[in-house]
Each structure stands twice: as C-alpha cells, then as structure tokens.
Amino acid sequence: MKIAFFELFKSERNILQKFFTGQEISCSEEKLTEENVGLYKEVEIISVFINSGINKKIIDSLPNLKFITTRSTGFDHIDYKYAENKGIKVSNVPAYGSYPVAEFTFALLLTLSRKIYDAYNHLREGADFSIFSLQGFDLHGKTIGIIGTGKIGKNVVKIAKSFNMKVIAYDIYPDLIFAKENNFEYKSLSEVISQSDVLSLHVPYNKENYHLINKENISKMKKGVYLINTARGELIDTQALIWGLKEEIIAGAGLDVLEGERELKEEFEILSSLSKAEKVKDYKTLLEDHILIDMPNVIVTPHIAFYSKEAEEEIIKITEENIKGFIAGKLQNLIK
C-alpha cells in the first residue's frame, strides 16, 4: 500500500521506514496542507501529527485514501466524522507520554513557584546575584486541583503527593478506588476551581470542554492561584486568562499549549522566510498580538510536554501497530 508520513522527525523516519519494508513509503518533515496535498493523490494511508489540519478539502483531495492515523492522543485536528462518512477509518495513539507530561506539569509549576526563569535571566543579563526579588513559595501544604484524572492526571496526583500537597480533583468519571488508595477527594468542578492554590488541566479537548476555564470560572478562583495547562489550548479562553492575570486573580500561568497554536505556528513559519530585518519587525508585532507570551508571570513552551525519548518510541510503536493492523484487517484504536 502507498503510505505517507507527515511531520516526522528524522529519528522517527529511520525507524518507520524499517517497519514498512515492502510498502511504498514517503516521509516528510512538513505537515499535510491544502497547498501540498496534490502531491499525494495516490496515497492510501496517511500518518500525521497535530499540526496537519485534516479537513474536508484535504480528505476530498485524496481519492484513494482509506486510513488516517494520527500520532497523537488528541484528534481535534481531523474531521473524523466526515472521514467516517466517506468510509475512511481514523485511529490515534490513545495513551502515551503519561509520565513525561505529568513531570513537565511540575517543571512548569516549579519554574513559576521558585522564579527559576527570572533568576536565570538576572544572572545572564545583568550578572545580578541579588535575591530579594526572587522569593518563591513552597508547594508543601498547598492545595492542587487536578481537572481530569486519566493516566496523566493520576501521575500528577502521585507527584503532588510526593510534595506533600493536598490534592482535590474533578472528573466526570471519578475513580474512587484510586482516590482512596492515594488519599485525595473528588469534588465538583466549581469546588475544585474555588478551593485550589494550583489548578492543573488534564482533560481532552472536545465540544463540552471548550473554554472550560472562562471568565465566569476565573472569577470563582482563589486570588493568587497558579494555572498549569499541558493538555489543549482551547480549554482556556485566552482573553479571560489575560483578564484574570491583569486582575491578579491568577498569579501565574504555565502553558505548554495555546489556543490557536496551529495558526500561531503557521504565522512563525511565514515569518521565517522573510529577511532578517523584516523578521525582527514582524516577530515583534506577532508577539504583541499574543500578549500572553510577553507577560512576566507566564511561562509558555511550544507543546513539548510529551516529547521525551521514551514517549517518542511509544508513539512509533503504536503507530506501526495501527497501520499494520489496518493492512491486516485488524483495526485498533479507532476514533468513533
């Protein structure tokens, strides 16, 4: 079968090509777009990552397409309902990176709580060893509210417990056995939002969770709360978040994901083709448009929480199984 992989790292390319000897394989570091889809009209299977927006136009431009597999857990970048209507199967990687994402959650939180980024900049930019503006706070004894207790959320619970934090959680399907084993309590969403010193998001993005953190919910938060998001950017209303930060309801935010991050990346890619003078000017304009990135009490990273060596290996393994299963007629990890 003709298989095309998009958004591949070089390390992934070498491994995947070995897995599919005998198949006609093409590999690209680029994402699949409406502009380049015409190059892949003969393809029967595509494997993409989160920056390839697989919409109706792209699906219709691939007349031989039979199977889409995304190397991610989230699948909001794929119009899977339309694909399903055309008889095209879609699969994902239902679980990977549950340890690195949980660990990265605390990397963001500790960077904020101990002002690590500020301290680094003090030394790098001014050789300033003064500590008076760098006082942080202990995680010990603080209440962390964990919204979503799937595999990642559960690992966050365990790490929080190792810091002697008080854990409260919200989930539409609470795991009461796990709660008892780990000595924490499930509460309503409103209670978790209003009682937490730290809020950490670990729910999938769907229609129901769109702007879960909005102005109304931010108004309920404890003044001085810290917000961490390593899930999906669309869970947070960006405008409301900026309001909450400016009103000092939210003391700081650690964000590995941003609302509309796919479009943001596209803007940066466009700018990368400009001259150095144009690039500096337009980067500044772009960053001003995205106020969050410039706020001193906000840490933003480019969706890397999942990106560890071990998680990459797991993604490749499951993607291989998804494709080989489809070819063999044994479908798995289907999105419905």
Phi, psi and omega in degrees: 000157179267118186239134177237129177252136180237156179058041182270134167285155182301322180296322179291321183302313182299319182289313184295324179297326177292325183291333189241045174295138181097346176257157177272108189248137167232141183231137181220143173280346180280160173277161176276126183226171176295336182282324184254358185299333180298341180282352189236030186297335182272354186291140179254333180228133173236144174238124185231172172239194195287345184268355176268107179277103185269091183260184182301319183297317179293316179299316180292338180277356180243082189296338182260005185294130180238337188208134175240128174233126178260137181273048181211163174280314177291148181222024180288351177274002182238131174278076188290333178294317179294319177300316180299319179297334179265007178080016180264125180278148181227133178230165177225185173254098193295337181206123172200158174066022182293331176280308181298325180292319177296318179296319181293329175306316180281336173297316177295315182297316180291326176300321178283313187292330181249011175051044184295316181296317178298317182296318178299315181294325177304315182284317185292318187268333184224009184047042186263115180262008178292137184252359192293335179265007189244019180291129179255204178216155180284144168280331178308126176086350179280156178263122176254129177259120183253116181260104184104114182239052167284204183300316180292312180303321179296319178294326176295320176304312184295318179294318179301320179296326179291339174270004183060039174272153172275129184251130166233154187213157173232136174203141179292340175235077184297138177263090187291330178294314178298321179297318180293318181295330185249010170056055172221170187238136169276139177226176176291161179302317181298319180293317180297316181297320186275342187254357188266143169275332177226134175243131181231129187261128181216041178249156177287160175270123173211182184303320184289331184265001180301126182053044174304320174263101183235183184298321180299314181289326177296325179298336180275347187289153174294134181298129181095011180291153173248137185242128180239132178227109174243019184259271179221140183298326184289354175290339184244131171285109186301317180299318179293322179297315178299319177300313181297324177290317181292328178280356180064022169289313176264121183280333180190158180223137174247114189235115172268352181224149179231148174297130180070028185294332178297317179292323178298316179297322179297321178297317179295322179296320178297315182294332183294342180272355182276167176294164182301316181296316180294320184298312181300315181297312185284329174300316181299316178298317181297316180294327176294327177293334181248079189305326184305318185298331183267356183283133187293338180258022178235131173252124179239131174236157191272058175057058183242005184303324183283343200274081172240163180303316183292321179293321178299318179298320179294318179300314181298316181300312183289324177298317176302314181296321179299314183289314180296324177296318178298315180299324181275357181080018179243084186289141178214157178056036181287142174269129181231000000 
